Amino acid sequence: MGPIDSVSPTSDPAVIEEQKRLEALEAFDILDTAPEPEFDDIVFVASSACRTPVALISLVGADRQWFKAKVGFEACETPIDQSVCAHALSSPQPLVIPDLTKDERTRTNALVTAPPNIRFYAGAPLVTYDGTIIGTLCVIDTVPRAEGLTPDQLKILQALSRQVAALLEARRISSRKDELFRRQKHISSTMRSTAQQSMAAQEAGRVGTFELDIASGQMRVSPEFCRIFDVPVADSYPASTFEDMVVPDDQGIRSSASTRADGSAALDVEYRINTEHRGTRWISRHAAFMATTDGRPALLRGTVQDVTIERRAAARVQALLDLGDRLRDLDDVESMAIAAADLMAKALDASRAGFGVVDAGSETVLMQPEWCAPGVTSLAGLHHFRDYGSFIDDLKLGETVIIEDVSNDPRTDGNAEQLLAIDIRVLVNVPIFDHGRFSLVVFVHHDHPYEWTGEEVSFVRSFGDRIQIAIARVRAEAEQDLLNREINHRLKNTFAMIQAIATQTLRPVAEREHVENFERRLHALSSAHDILLQDNWLSASVHDLAARAVEPLGVGEQVSMKGPSLALGAKGSLSLSLLLHELATNAIKYGSLSTEGGKVYVRWTIEGRGEAATFHLTWREEGGPAVGEPTKKGFGSKLIKMGLIGSGGTESRYGPDGFSVSMSASLSQMQRTE
């Protein structure tokens, strides 16, 4: 992506805000990037929740708006003068325009006055952590909506917009990881060289130095070393003082008298320590041995640095990335809660994490078996929220609860003794609602002090939003599936009723062939509906349609089908199914399928690309009786002549080797879902 044009310094607030927006977009380095599934999932959920055909993640630049993700909209960007989203940049509150043709700001917009003729707009601003608005998550309809969105739909749209902002921030941090790693590697090399040369010069910033006498086990340490390890400043300490701070599961990095004596102790390592006042910290150590004249190690000299902030930032980024991957493969709420708790525990260096089943009426929670750090007891079993404070009131409102110290928070200070007794000093609860009912809670506990940053608080809230979004997606898909099955059930009943009415009505008709043809065509239409239902009426495989058309006729072994894997939309699927049924029926009556050795070859191909791509289908018969062009044109002949989706484009041939027909239609028209 090229640099974004900057704006000259000015006192105009509007110009200043535009400059901040353009600088933020440049920092995110997001414009013109490839599609990413995390963003695509969000517009899918927005479109489904708000019941609109269009949903966009729109980023507003200096002269254009560009769409990071889109549903139901062809263009990837539009000129700035066609941007409705640009009107939503002045306030962090959602912008809702019930009828774009009646609003002064949009009535002359080209997207309103000409195709796609949009009429309704609702956009939730994308607000970065520093308060800059860079675009919107918007939903659009082609019909006006006097009522706008429901309160629940508006809340969902706002929650999704916060999730987009969190994903952009996570993406930015992730792109910086490699740069930080390279910088850290260079710093590490410099520190190692300094430690080998002299202990006299103290490093600036959060870098401490040490010198360990291997024979005595005594360490000379700098004041900064003492501050990093949260101990009183002194000239020296026994090595065991700091080794005892190492977190139990990181004991593998601890050096011993024997490994120091033979020079095999680890030199450059990262590990965690438990401090009295600052909780768990990440330490990066770089060291080198100083040998005696006989070659044996005498001193271990090096530097230490507190890298907790960097490690936690990297862990948060990884947790957000992993959460999307895990939740995408899960389809039940409890599994999602387990996955979320596990990832939050790792990202926040927790002592306990899991989820509980909530009875909001009795204000109880049945804690499920959870993940616990070594030495931390399980809380599995039934608990009453009020026994531990009043934060249940916030959870019932759907708010994520973050209590940085149970002794100092008004919601828990009166119950701090009970919480500390079960190893809870820091408490995080994320409520999960099922159809409007508070049913689950994801929790993360710390049994030690934890220095919270604004980024971590935002991370927890974003994490909670992502869980809710994923659960909303699963429920929406389940409800859509149930609705489709109900529609299909009723449609089958309708087909059966039509067939029964036709049978009764046409009973006096002497020419039974016409009645039977009508019933078979009705059955072919019903079969095509069954195939479409498998993909929620969005598409059906060409191969499946062809196989289903000949299967009821018992001639499958005589029909050869070949073509690329291809899905058609609803209209194309129904058209193709009826055509293949007519061709197969005619072949059984008059063509190659009327003889034992006859064959039919069905082939389909795609020619061209993009909007110009064409779908071709050929039906060729061999081994049957000679056929001539029929003198009387029935419904089947007319249907075949009309071609795919009524577009014409058919070429038929009658000859001694059998009947053949070639059909063509626009691929985009065949794949349309409406």
Secondary structure, 3 states (H helix, E strand, C coil): CCCCCCCCCCCCHHHHHHHHHHHHHHHHCCCCCCCCHHHHHHHHHHHHHHCCCEEEEEEECCCEEEEEEEECCCCCEEEHHHCCHHHHCCCCCCEEECCHHHCCCCCCCHHHHCCCCCCEEEEEEEECCCCCEEEEEEEEECCCCCCCCCHHHHHHHHHHHHHHHHHHHHHHHHHHHHHHHHHHHHHHHHHHHHHHHCCCCCCCCCEEEEEEECCCCEEEECHHHHHHCCCCCCCEEEHHHHHCCECHHHHHHCCCHHHHHCCCCCCCEEEEEEECCCEEEEEEEEEEEEECCCCCEEEEEEEEEECHHHHHHHHHHHHHHHHHHHHHCCCCHHHHHHHHHHHHHHHCCCCEEEEEEEECCCCEEEECCCEECCCCCCCCEEEEHHHHCCCHHHHHCCCCEEECCCCCCCCCHHHHHHHHHCCCCEEEEEEEEECCEEEEEEEEEECCCCCCCHHHHHHHHHHHHHHHHHHHHHHHHHHHHHHHHHHHHHHHHHHHHHHHHHHHHCCCCCCHHHHHHHHHHHHHHHHHHHHHHCCCCCCEEHHHHHHHHHHHHCCHHHEEEECCCCEECHHHHHHHHHHHHHHHHHHHHCCHHHCCCCEEEEEEEEECCHHHCEEEEEEEEECCCCCCCCCCCCHHHHHHHHCHHHCCCEEEECCCCCCEEEEEEEHHHHCCCC
